[in-house]
Amino acid sequence: MAFIDSGFDRSRPQVIGYRNPELSPFVVTRQTNQIIWLCEVGIIGKPIKDYLHDFTNPFLETSSKTGVALFDTDALRGKVFDPEAEEASRLTFAVMANMHIYTTIENAPESFGFARGGVLKAPSTHNEYLARIEEIQEQLELISSGYYRSDTSRPFSWGRFRTYSFFQTAAILPLHLPKNARESAEEEREKLQRIYGDIDINI
């Protein structure tokens, strides 16, 4: 993930501008969801592994690194992380917290006692959060290698199920890319203009 050079103030709303929009966690998770689908239909190769290596894994590593701010108030107050890096963990946790609502995967074996509020519930501790990210990384390696397609007798894996659900939920979760600073400023100016009418607000 790219980082913002200048400092930031948590008391003010952050407008995060990415040097490379392709590094946005919103873009990476949606693209990875497409890659998983390609792997499922047998399209596996270097471009797919390159994307996972160059985009998906850095996103997950950043989510892991900054995730402590989600569970430790001292880390949150300490302003240790850049807002762009911190956004990776915030999106990751938002997705994990909504997987039980948005997933449409229906083929989990009933014999396992599948409950959306159980195996898909959000992690409640930092260690659980880190373990979930590690699980996603391991499963992506297996999926992109064709592990699950090469032998149909392989046992069902909750890790695989959670990984599919994570990226599927990220792709449909009603969140949007942040607007750039200029768009936001223009919207705020228009709002003020409507409020103040003919008063010149171009100070």
Contacts in CASP RR format, 6 or more apart in sequence:
PFRMAT RR
TARGET T0000
AUTHOR 0000-0000-0000
METHOD contacts of the structure
MODEL  1
MAFIDSGFDRSRPQVIGYRNPELSPFVVTRQTNQIIWLCEVGIIGKPIKD
YLHDFTNPFLETSSKTGVALFDTDALRGKVFDPEAEEASRLTFAVMANMH
IYTTIENAPESFGFARGGVLKAPSTHNEYLARIEEIQEQLELISSGYYRS
DTSRPFSWGRFRTYSFFQTAAILPLHLPKNARESAEEEREKLQRIYGDID
INI
1 23 0 8 1.000
1 25 0 8 1.000
1 58 0 8 1.000
1 59 0 8 1.000
1 62 0 8 1.000
1 84 0 8 1.000
1 85 0 8 1.000
1 88 0 8 1.000
2 18 0 8 1.000
2 19 0 8 1.000
2 20 0 8 1.000
2 23 0 8 1.000
2 84 0 8 1.000
3 82 0 8 1.000
3 84 0 8 1.000
3 85 0 8 1.000
4 16 0 8 1.000
4 17 0 8 1.000
4 82 0 8 1.000
4 83 0 8 1.000
4 84 0 8 1.000
8 14 0 8 1.000
8 79 0 8 1.000
8 82 0 8 1.000
8 83 0 8 1.000
10 79 0 8 1.000
14 83 0 8 1.000
15 178 0 8 1.000
15 179 0 8 1.000
15 180 0 8 1.000
15 181 0 8 1.000
15 184 0 8 1.000
16 83 0 8 1.000
16 84 0 8 1.000
16 87 0 8 1.000
16 178 0 8 1.000
17 84 0 8 1.000
17 178 0 8 1.000
17 180 0 8 1.000
17 181 0 8 1.000
18 24 0 8 1.000
18 84 0 8 1.000
21 27 0 8 1.000
21 177 0 8 1.000
22 28 0 8 1.000
22 55 0 8 1.000
23 55 0 8 1.000
23 58 0 8 1.000
23 59 0 8 1.000
24 177 0 8 1.000
25 59 0 8 1.000
25 63 0 8 1.000
25 87 0 8 1.000
25 88 0 8 1.000
25 91 0 8 1.000
25 92 0 8 1.000
26 91 0 8 1.000
26 170 0 8 1.000
26 175 0 8 1.000
26 176 0 8 1.000
26 177 0 8 1.000
27 177 0 8 1.000
28 55 0 8 1.000
28 56 0 8 1.000
28 59 0 8 1.000
29 59 0 8 1.000
29 91 0 8 1.000
29 95 0 8 1.000
29 166 0 8 1.000
29 167 0 8 1.000
29 170 0 8 1.000
29 171 0 8 1.000
30 170 0 8 1.000
30 171 0 8 1.000
31 51 0 8 1.000
31 55 0 8 1.000
31 56 0 8 1.000
32 51 0 8 1.000
32 52 0 8 1.000
32 55 0 8 1.000
32 56 0 8 1.000
32 140 0 8 1.000
32 167 0 8 1.000
32 170 0 8 1.000
33 167 0 8 1.000
33 168 0 8 1.000
33 170 0 8 1.000
33 171 0 8 1.000
34 171 0 8 1.000
35 48 0 8 1.000
35 51 0 8 1.000
35 52 0 8 1.000
35 56 0 8 1.000
35 144 0 8 1.000
36 140 0 8 1.000
36 143 0 8 1.000
36 163 0 8 1.000
36 164 0 8 1.000
36 167 0 8 1.000
38 44 0 8 1.000
38 48 0 8 1.000
39 48 0 8 1.000
39 143 0 8 1.000
39 144 0 8 1.000
39 146 0 8 1.000
39 149 0 8 1.000
40 143 0 8 1.000
40 149 0 8 1.000
42 146 0 8 1.000
42 149 0 8 1.000
44 144 0 8 1.000
44 145 0 8 1.000
44 146 0 8 1.000
45 144 0 8 1.000
48 144 0 8 1.000
49 144 0 8 1.000
52 140 0 8 1.000
52 144 0 8 1.000
56 140 0 8 1.000
57 137 0 8 1.000
57 140 0 8 1.000
59 88 0 8 1.000
60 92 0 8 1.000
60 133 0 8 1.000
60 136 0 8 1.000
60 137 0 8 1.000
62 85 0 8 1.000
62 88 0 8 1.000
62 89 0 8 1.000
63 88 0 8 1.000
63 89 0 8 1.000
63 91 0 8 1.000
63 92 0 8 1.000
63 133 0 8 1.000
64 89 0 8 1.000
64 130 0 8 1.000
64 133 0 8 1.000
64 134 0 8 1.000
65 81 0 8 1.000
65 85 0 8 1.000
65 89 0 8 1.000
66 81 0 8 1.000
66 85 0 8 1.000
66 86 0 8 1.000
66 88 0 8 1.000
66 89 0 8 1.000
67 89 0 8 1.000
67 92 0 8 1.000
67 93 0 8 1.000
67 126 0 8 1.000
67 129 0 8 1.000
67 130 0 8 1.000
68 75 0 8 1.000
68 126 0 8 1.000
69 75 0 8 1.000
69 76 0 8 1.000
69 80 0 8 1.000
69 81 0 8 1.000
69 86 0 8 1.000
69 89 0 8 1.000
70 89 0 8 1.000
70 90 0 8 1.000
70 93 0 8 1.000
70 126 0 8 1.000
70 129 0 8 1.000
71 125 0 8 1.000
71 126 0 8 1.000
71 129 0 8 1.000
72 126 0 8 1.000
91 170 0 8 1.000
91 175 0 8 1.000
92 133 0 8 1.000
93 122 0 8 1.000
93 123 0 8 1.000
93 129 0 8 1.000
94 173 0 8 1.000
94 175 0 8 1.000
95 166 0 8 1.000
95 169 0 8 1.000
95 170 0 8 1.000
95 173 0 8 1.000
96 122 0 8 1.000
96 123 0 8 1.000
96 129 0 8 1.000
96 132 0 8 1.000
96 166 0 8 1.000
97 122 0 8 1.000
98 169 0 8 1.000
98 173 0 8 1.000
99 120 0 8 1.000
99 122 0 8 1.000
99 162 0 8 1.000
99 165 0 8 1.000
99 166 0 8 1.000
99 169 0 8 1.000
100 116 0 8 1.000
100 117 0 8 1.000
100 118 0 8 1.000
100 120 0 8 1.000
100 121 0 8 1.000
101 116 0 8 1.000
102 168 0 8 1.000
102 169 0 8 1.000
102 172 0 8 1.000
102 173 0 8 1.000
103 116 0 8 1.000
103 120 0 8 1.000
103 164 0 8 1.000
103 165 0 8 1.000
103 168 0 8 1.000
103 169 0 8 1.000
104 168 0 8 1.000
105 161 0 8 1.000
105 164 0 8 1.000
105 165 0 8 1.000
105 168 0 8 1.000
108 114 0 8 1.000
108 156 0 8 1.000
108 161 0 8 1.000
109 156 0 8 1.000
112 156 0 8 1.000
112 158 0 8 1.000
119 158 0 8 1.000
119 161 0 8 1.000
119 162 0 8 1.000
120 162 0 8 1.000
120 165 0 8 1.000
123 129 0 8 1.000
123 131 0 8 1.000
123 132 0 8 1.000
132 162 0 8 1.000
135 159 0 8 1.000
135 162 0 8 1.000
135 163 0 8 1.000
136 162 0 8 1.000
136 163 0 8 1.000
136 166 0 8 1.000
139 157 0 8 1.000
139 159 0 8 1.000
139 160 0 8 1.000
139 162 0 8 1.000
139 163 0 8 1.000
140 163 0 8 1.000
142 148 0 8 1.000
142 160 0 8 1.000
143 160 0 8 1.000
143 163 0 8 1.000
147 154 0 8 1.000
148 154 0 8 1.000
148 160 0 8 1.000
179 187 0 8 1.000
189 201 0 8 1.000
192 201 0 8 1.000
193 201 0 8 1.000
END
